């Protein structure tokens, strides 16, 4: 975020580092957390190393409660490092059932686009499904995570082209059309849905009356106008806006020296 | 008569036919304890046909059936419809080899080659989710026409899938049904198996049992062939019983350039070489070098560096705990 000399101190950090640190601080200890690909993996490892030693990470490929080995490797999923020191190894059907049966407290996902009701696109960009301008991986386990975990936390770079009134494709459900009980009416489990959105600029929750994404915290050096100028729609703002703490030296040390020294996910601080 | 369908996805799928699948399993799946060991060439020639629906377990990066996928590319199979339950390099390799016309997507990655083929309309995508594809295989494995899920509903993923929403006759709420899939052929890479196909998968997995039970033909590729007596001494370790299996192929390092957890790690340099190939001529050069101009898996292992390189991949797998007894 901050411009600077490129030295490794806490005054300088990447937008990904900022998001990962915010996410790690949100994760409560002794909870079950369904982890998506990429940034969410790093956030969960950071949380477990610094704040929540007894979280139970669960992965769709069948690992329950691993203490993921570091350093993080590119595309690391389902391998021996990711599955290390787990309490149980099982399979995908069991993991989805575990979430559907109500055992998973949090799901953490990334997104390519997000709308005002927290609906996630990770499938494609464009208006023609058969000829997308850009194609991504598709749901993966994201649809199950967003449908079945009690609370979903979403991580996304804060850009106007990503925050849209209407996303190009709803891969995974947020509050759908935003009307009360829209999820339940569709058939999704009661009392589930997006809980927080963490971006490179801010922290959001969802206004209970409208299910609309709402600004609740600002990253260091970011103004309310910065946030709004980089979204494709107007948003409510919670009274008593929180000032988010920047990444701490201890968090950055853990990220840069232990978890992701090659900076595969966290990126490099721009000089 | 019949249950009212509240909403139908528009995605194409093969209509489930449990009676036909049962009849096939009765007629064509031998219950004989006979050796099924054969070369990867013979297995793919006999059991993978153009136009088949093909399924595999886990991904190219982890315990993927890469030696069999290379053989499929080498034999220039065409118009396969594949289940990309959880995939990284698999789909890309098969698409690059021109083998694929349709992909049921759970998680489809990775690499520009695959995404360009989708964007250009060279392959058709049907979006599901990983969980939905695993469930469709479970339904096929159970011999039932569909299974319910509480996911998918309300999304475009649902709309583009072949799922349906009905009113659940027990609760009165909406419930989503996904159709069973009985793949024409499954390719599954395992840690160990015997000559009959009794197979052991060590570590977490996507859906090896469901995939093997649902599929009309099953090719097992194994790191190691072990005596049946070892299987019978520890039957709790068996993941897939023999009568599900049609062919057994012995391919040590058969998941290369991916990893078999606890045994050998990824070949990072090789993966970089693969993903660096983006333009058609670069991809063709890769396919020529590692597949078309290579006779079989044995020659492939020599080409990638032989015993010294394989030993290094084994040494570099730092975390071995929990996999082998």
Boltz contact constraints between the chains, C-beta under 6 A:
constraints:
  - contact:
      token1: [A, 60]
      token2: [B, 130]
      max_distance: 6.0
  - contact:
      token1: [A, 61]
      token2: [B, 204]
      max_distance: 6.0
  - contact:
      token1: [A, 62]
      token2: [B, 204]
      max_distance: 6.0
  - contact:
      token1: [A, 62]
      token2: [B, 205]
      max_distance: 6.0
  - contact:
      token1: [A, 63]
      token2: [B, 204]
      max_distance: 6.0
  - contact:
      token1: [A, 69]
      token2: [B, 319]
      max_distance: 6.0
  - contact:
      token1: [A, 75]
      token2: [B, 61]
      max_distance: 6.0
  - contact:
      token1: [A, 78]
      token2: [B, 62]
      max_distance: 6.0
  - contact:
      token1: [A, 79]
      token2: [B, 62]
      max_distance: 6.0
  - contact:
      token1: [A, 79]
      token2: [B, 259]
      max_distance: 6.0
  - contact:
      token1: [A, 79]
      token2: [B, 261]
      max_distance: 6.0
  - contact:
      token1: [A, 80]
      token2: [B, 261]
      max_distance: 6.0
  - contact:
      token1: [A, 80]
      token2: [B, 262]
      max_distance: 6.0
  - contact:
      token1: [A, 80]
      token2: [B, 319]
      max_distance: 6.0
  - contact:
      token1: [A, 81]
      token2: [B, 319]
      max_distance: 6.0
  - contact:
      token1: [A, 83]
      token2: [B, 204]
      max_distance: 6.0
  - contact:
      token1: [A, 84]
      token2: [B, 319]
      max_distance: 6.0
  - contact:
      token1: [A, 89]
      token2: [B, 203]
      max_distance: 6.0
  - contact:
      token1: [A, 89]
      token2: [B, 204]
      max_distance: 6.0
  - contact:
      token1: [A, 91]
      token2: [B, 205]
      max_distance: 6.0
  - contact:
      token1: [A, 91]
      token2: [B, 207]
      max_distance: 6.0
  - contact:
      token1: [A, 92]
      token2: [B, 134]
      max_distance: 6.0
  - contact:
      token1: [A, 92]
      token2: [B, 206]
      max_distance: 6.0
  - contact:
      token1: [A, 92]
      token2: [B, 207]
      max_distance: 6.0
  - contact:
      token1: [A, 93]
      token2: [B, 134]
      max_distance: 6.0
  - contact:
      token1: [A, 93]
      token2: [B, 138]
      max_distance: 6.0
  - contact:
      token1: [A, 96]
      token2: [B, 131]
      max_distance: 6.0
  - contact:
      token1: [A, 100]
      token2: [B, 150]
      max_distance: 6.0
  - contact:
      token1: [A, 131]
      token2: [B, 121]
      max_distance: 6.0
  - contact:
      token1: [A, 132]
      token2: [B, 119]
      max_distance: 6.0
  - contact:
      token1: [A, 135]
      token2: [B, 115]
      max_distance: 6.0
  - contact:
      token1: [A, 135]
      token2: [B, 118]
      max_distance: 6.0
  - contact:
      token1: [A, 135]
      token2: [B, 119]
      max_distance: 6.0
  - contact:
      token1: [A, 137]
      token2: [B, 107]
      max_distance: 6.0
  - contact:
      token1: [A, 137]
      token2: [B, 108]
      max_distance: 6.0
  - contact:
      token1: [A, 137]
      token2: [B, 109]
      max_distance: 6.0
  - contact:
      token1: [A, 138]
      token2: [B, 105]
      max_distance: 6.0
  - contact:
      token1: [A, 138]
      token2: [B, 108]
      max_distance: 6.0
  - contact:
      token1: [A, 138]
      token2: [B, 127]
      max_distance: 6.0
  - contact:
      token1: [A, 139]
      token2: [B, 129]
      max_distance: 6.0
  - contact:
      token1: [A, 139]
      token2: [B, 157]
      max_distance: 6.0
  - contact:
      token1: [A, 140]
      token2: [B, 107]
      max_distance: 6.0
  - contact:
      token1: [A, 140]
      token2: [B, 130]
      max_distance: 6.0
  - contact:
      token1: [A, 141]
      token2: [B, 130]
      max_distance: 6.0
  - contact:
      token1: [A, 143]
      token2: [B, 129]
      max_distance: 6.0
  - contact:
      token1: [A, 143]
      token2: [B, 151]
      max_distance: 6.0
  - contact:
      token1: [A, 143]
      token2: [B, 152]
      max_distance: 6.0
  - contact:
      token1: [A, 143]
      token2: [B, 157]
      max_distance: 6.0
  - contact:
      token1: [A, 144]
      token2: [B, 129]
      max_distance: 6.0
  - contact:
      token1: [A, 144]
      token2: [B, 131]
      max_distance: 6.0
  - contact:
      token1: [A, 144]
      token2: [B, 151]
      max_distance: 6.0
  - contact:
      token1: [A, 147]
      token2: [B, 151]
      max_distance: 6.0
  - contact:
      token1: [A, 148]
      token2: [B, 151]
      max_distance: 6.0
  - contact:
      token1: [A, 169]
      token2: [B, 156]
      max_distance: 6.0
  - contact:
      token1: [A, 170]
      token2: [B, 155]
      max_distance: 6.0
  - contact:
      token1: [A, 170]
      token2: [B, 156]
      max_distance: 6.0
  - contact:
      token1: [A, 171]
      token2: [B, 157]
      max_distance: 6.0
  - contact:
      token1: [A, 173]
      token2: [B, 154]
      max_distance: 6.0
  - contact:
      token1: [A, 173]
      token2: [B, 155]
      max_distance: 6.0
  - contact:
      token1: [A, 176]
      token2: [B, 154]
      max_distance: 6.0
  - contact:
      token1: [A, 186]
      token2: [B, 153]
      max_distance: 6.0
  - contact:
      token1: [A, 186]
      token2: [B, 154]
      max_distance: 6.0
  - contact:
      token1: [A, 187]
      token2: [B, 153]
      max_distance: 6.0
  - contact:
      token1: [A, 187]
      token2: [B, 173]
      max_distance: 6.0
  - contact:
      token1: [A, 187]
      token2: [B, 174]
      max_distance: 6.0
  - contact:
      token1: [A, 187]
      token2: [B, 175]
      max_distance: 6.0
  - contact:
      token1: [A, 188]
      token2: [B, 153]
      max_distance: 6.0
  - contact:
      token1: [A, 189]
      token2: [B, 150]
      max_distance: 6.0
